[in-house]
Amino acid sequence: MKAFIAGLPKAELHVHIEGTFEPELMFDLAGRNGIALPYESIGALKAAYDFSNLEDFLALYYQGMKVLLHEQDFHDLTWAYLERARTDNVRHAEIFFDPQGHTRRGVAFETVLNGIWRALERGRRELGLTTKLILCFLRDLPEEDAERCLDMALAHKARIAGIGLDSTEVGNPPAKFEGVFARARHEGFPCVAHAGEEGPAAYVREALDLLKVARIDHGNRALDDTDLVARLVREGVPLTVCPLSNLRLRVVAEAKDHPLKAMLGKGLAVTVNSDDPAYFGGYINDNYEVMQEALDLSREEIVTLARNSFEASFLSRAKKDAHLARLNDYALAAKSSNRSTAARS
């Protein structure tokens, strides 16, 4: 099954570019920019990747951001992710970035965007990997700060495919950002939001009703509300689930307890993603593999997850269909190969 997952065409819809910051690259950029990290070695930094909750993770996450200063830094960070994603046969990625985490350090919005965008364009040319960029507001900051971020984004609408909401969930409900999301939608941006990871099912409802999102990022706690699950199924709202993230942040105690299979069984449009793979110990194929083994997912269920990833993307219908055709061809070829092997044995 590992080989099947490795070759599976897939999309990734929930990955934070700042969360792909591998320790080796972080040390390289710190040296290049003359910034001292509070870790004596790469090994010491890796040892710090032991979180008890989201707050512990975010403290390290923002520490790493400090070495990102120049356009080339953001290019190099993004390019490293794209190369890694391509090895996992990711064919399309919708990538989150957190400009407020940089602009409040004095890094210009355009510096962040131009560096990321240059790498995305390179990825299209050299890797054949299509991408879309989603700007996320930091929910632990005031809505007024998000409004200023949106002001900066409006000059670059052609490069920004959507608006999202991330960072500390508890105590920062979606309702806090109802105004800025209304404005973003008026400007033509499709919207997504993190909800129901550490926050309650009620946050998922708020994201749907007040922010009017097209996707829910995470959404695990939606299972606490039977009526909400029925609504998500009825309205076809995708969930971008991140299994290894859930394990590292103690949202789920053990892999065997993860609700992914139950979500599939309920008919939810669930997808598998890596979230912050450098910090959580695995990229997208690692997430698929851990879930397949822990939950005994069938090939059909694995293919459904990949199919959901393309269907839930912000790609055009024609581009979705092209990806789905390749996915179906892959699944059929694998099934035919298995039949041939069984017949010979």
C-alpha positions, 0 to 999 in steps of 0.5 A: 500500500505504501507504493500505491500511496506514493504514486497516487496523484493528489492535491494538498489543500492545507499546508502553511508555507511557514510550517514547512521550514525544515531545521536545516534551512532555518539554520542556513537562512539564520546564518545568511541573515546574521540572526542568532537562533536560541539553539546551539545545533540543528539537533537541539532545534529538532529536540524542541519539536515536542509540543504539548498543545497548539500554544507551544507549537506556535511559540516555536513557529513564530521563533522560526519566522524571525529568520525570514527577512528577504524575498530570496528567503521566502523563495527558498522556503517555498521552493523547498516545499514544492520540491518535497511535495512533488516527490509525494506526487502532489499535483496541485497545492493550495498554500497558506501564508501568514503575512501579518506574522511578517509585516509586524516584524517590519518585513514588507508585504510585497517582500513576502508575496514576491518571494513566494510567488516567484517560487510558485511560478518556478514550480509551475515551469520546472515541476509541473505543479499547479498552485494557489495561494491563500492569505490567512489572517491571524485570529489572535490579532484584532480584526482591525489588523486583519483589515489592514492586511486585506488592504495590502492584499487588494493590490495583488488580487491576481496572485491571491486565490483566497482568504483564510483564518488560522492561529490560536483558535480557543477564545478567538471565534470566527465571529470575531472576523465577520466584518473583514470576511464579508469585505473579502467576499465582496472583493471576490475572494473565496474563503476558508477557515480553521475551525473545530480543531481545538475549538468546539463544533460551534466554531464550525457553525460560525465559520459556515454561517458568519464567514460563509466559508467554502471549506473547513480546515480541520473540522474534527470537532464537527463530529460532536454535533450530529446535526452539523455533520448532516449539514456538512454532508448535505452541503458538500462542505470539504474538511481539510484534515491533518492527521499527524498535526492532530497527533502532535498537538494532542487533538487525538491521542493515538493514530488508531483513534483518529476520526478520519475513517468515521468521517469517510463513513459518514459521507463527509468530503474529507481530505488528507493534508500535512498542515505544518509538516516540518514541525509535525514529522511528516509530509502528505504521504506520511499522513496517508500512510499513518492513517492507512495502517492505523485505520486499515483504510482500503485502496478505495478509501485512499482513492476517495481521499485523493478524489476529494482533494481535487474536488475540494480545490479551487481549480476550475471544473475542467482542471479538476476533471483532468486531474480526476481522469489521471487519478482514475487511470492510476487506480484502474492500472493498479487494480489491473496489476493486482489482478494479474499478480493474483492470477499468477500466484 
